[in-house]
Amino acid sequence: MAHPHIVVFRQDATGIVTLNRPEARNALNLSMWQALGEAMRALAADDGLRCVVLRGAGGHFSAGADIKSFATERGSRAKEDHYAAVLHASMQSIRLCQHPVVAQLEGVCIGGGAGIATMSDFRVGGEGIRFGITARNLGIWYPYAEIDPLVQIAGTAVAAEILIEGRIFNGREAYEKGLLSRLVPDARVEQEAMALAERIGTGSPLSARFHKAALRKLRGELPITPEEDAAVNAFAETEDFRNAARAFIEKRKPIFVGR
């Protein structure tokens, strides 16, 4: 499905996916999450590719989920269950893509944007990026399957800093925490991301695909029951989530009451 905010093209053996909504710092609404998943699954099926690069337009990677769309796309448990299923499929389309995926990180890489980055196999970032997950500021509970790669990449201590303390890291801090594969000056992020994709492409694509799948398989299945997984969406029924979503739209600080 063609989507104006998810632009896909091919450069030699590299597929390039651009989050193209610069006026909103590439924040993703529901249709964008759907289109991203469809784009990644289509690229995964192309055996002629050797790598995929994910990037954002306008100097930012992504500000994450579009909070302004919450009023229509989220807010009830039924809507949240649907939204979560779409988001999960989109995130997993990156993780399950048979080709190595490189995230080209510039500017803001927050919330779902950071989630997309951690689903990728490589993260090339500039010194001036802002990297973090702001779920706690909205009373949102981040899903198990999206927490897992964060823990695998940087460990539980760093995951706690991000998810519980709400730390936002610059490029140097993100690199030192293990969140970035490569740190370069801001002006060289695109150059290094594409050079990395080209280096990957010079190796055996069958070897790259096997090793990507092997690393995932060695992790094994998450020790989470279906009931525990479904309970993640219960935040949609809380007073804290409703109040925080309104506070964001009204540009004020939310007050959390624990209900």
Disulfide bonds with the S-S distance in Angstrom:
none
